[in-house]
Amino acid sequence: MNTPAELRYSEEHEWVKEEGEKVRIGITDFAQSELGDIVFVELPEVGDEITADEPFGSVESVKTVSELYAPVSGKVVEVNEDLEDSPEFVNESPYEKAWMIVVEPSDRAEFDSLMSAEDYVNMTSEE
């Protein structure tokens, strides 16, 4: 399982990459492998406000539909439109091509409270 050390992770299997004043969010390699082949991704619109621990979209696989939970609160400033036509990017490249949204966080403490890669690996190895 690929778990980049420079990212932060939520208990709901989202990854977060700090990019200056913004953060980029997607789902982890572990999550996509558990879900199976992704066939549809539903994401918020640019300008939407998201709230930490609340759903902001969903991914549909051949097995199930799973909600995406916001790891931080803030305003959506960018959405990965490529996932609309190519949801398989989530399986092929969860950390590069399949980022989902970019957010301007409203509370820095939420980012700081996310798990390190080591903590995330420990959590997922217990599941």
C-alpha positions in Angstrom: 0.0 0.0 0.0 1.3 3.4 -1.0 1.1 6.0 1.9 3.2 9.1 1.0 5.0 10.4 4.1 4.5 14.1 3.2 0.7 13.8 3.4 -1.7 13.9 6.3 -4.6 11.4 6.7 -8.1 11.3 8.2 -9.8 8.4 9.9 -12.2 8.3 7.0 -9.4 7.5 4.6 -8.9 10.9 2.9 -5.4 12.3 2.3 -4.5 16.0 2.6 -1.6 17.8 1.0 -0.6 21.2 2.2 0.0 23.7 -0.6 0.7 27.1 0.9 -2.5 28.5 2.2 -4.6 25.7 0.5 -4.9 22.0 0.9 -5.5 19.3 -1.8 -7.7 16.4 -0.8 -8.3 12.9 -2.2 -8.9 9.3 -1.0 -6.1 7.0 0.0 -4.6 4.0 -1.8 -6.0 1.9 1.0 -9.5 3.3 0.4 -9.6 2.8 -3.3 -8.3 -0.8 -2.9 -11.1 -1.6 -0.4 -13.7 -0.1 -2.7 -12.7 -1.8 -5.9 -13.2 -0.4 -9.4 -14.5 3.2 -9.1 -17.2 4.0 -11.7 -18.4 7.5 -10.6 -17.2 10.4 -8.5 -19.6 13.1 -7.2 -17.8 16.3 -5.9 -18.9 19.7 -4.7 -18.8 22.9 -6.7 -16.2 25.6 -6.6 -17.3 28.1 -4.0 -19.0 25.5 -1.8 -18.2 25.5 1.9 -17.3 22.1 3.4 -17.3 21.2 7.1 -14.8 18.8 8.8 -16.2 15.3 9.4 -19.2 16.0 7.2 -19.8 14.5 3.7 -18.6 16.6 0.7 -19.2 14.1 -2.1 -19.2 10.4 -2.9 -17.5 7.7 -4.9 -19.4 4.8 -6.5 -17.7 1.5 -7.1 -19.0 -1.7 -8.7 -19.5 -2.9 -5.1 -20.9 0.2 -3.2 -21.4 3.9 -2.9 -19.3 5.6 -0.2 -19.5 9.1 1.1 -16.4 11.3 1.2 -15.8 13.1 4.5 -14.1 16.4 4.7 -10.9 16.2 6.7 -10.9 20.0 7.1 -13.5 22.8 7.0 -13.2 25.6 4.3 -14.1 26.9 0.9 -13.7 24.7 -2.2 -11.5 26.7 -4.7 -10.8 24.0 -7.2 -12.4 20.7 -8.3 -10.8 17.9 -10.3 -13.1 17.9 -13.4 -11.1 15.0 -14.9 -12.7 12.6 -12.5 -16.1 13.2 -14.1 -15.0 11.5 -17.4 -12.2 9.3 -15.9 -13.3 8.0 -12.4 -10.8 5.1 -12.9 -8.0 7.6 -12.0 -9.0 7.0 -8.4 -7.8 3.4 -8.8 -4.9 4.1 -11.1 -3.4 7.2 -9.3 -5.0 8.1 -6.0 -2.3 10.6 -5.1 -1.5 12.3 -8.4 -4.3 12.2 -11.0 -7.2 11.6 -8.7 -7.0 14.5 -6.2 -10.6 15.6 -5.7 -10.8 19.1 -4.4 -8.6 22.0 -3.3 -9.8 23.9 -0.2 -8.9 27.1 1.6 -9.1 25.9 5.2 -10.9 28.0 7.7 -9.2 26.4 10.8 -5.5 25.4 10.7 -5.9 23.3 13.9 -8.0 20.8 11.9 -5.1 20.1 9.5 -2.7 19.9 12.4 -4.9 17.2 14.1 -4.8 14.8 11.1 -2.7 11.6 11.2 0.8 11.2 10.0 1.5 8.5 7.4 2.9 6.3 10.1 -0.2 6.7 12.3 -2.4 6.0 9.2 -0.5 2.9 8.3 -0.9 1.7 11.9 -4.6 2.3 11.9 -5.2 0.6 8.6 -3.1 -2.4 9.5 -5.6 -3.1 12.4 -8.6 -3.1 10.1 
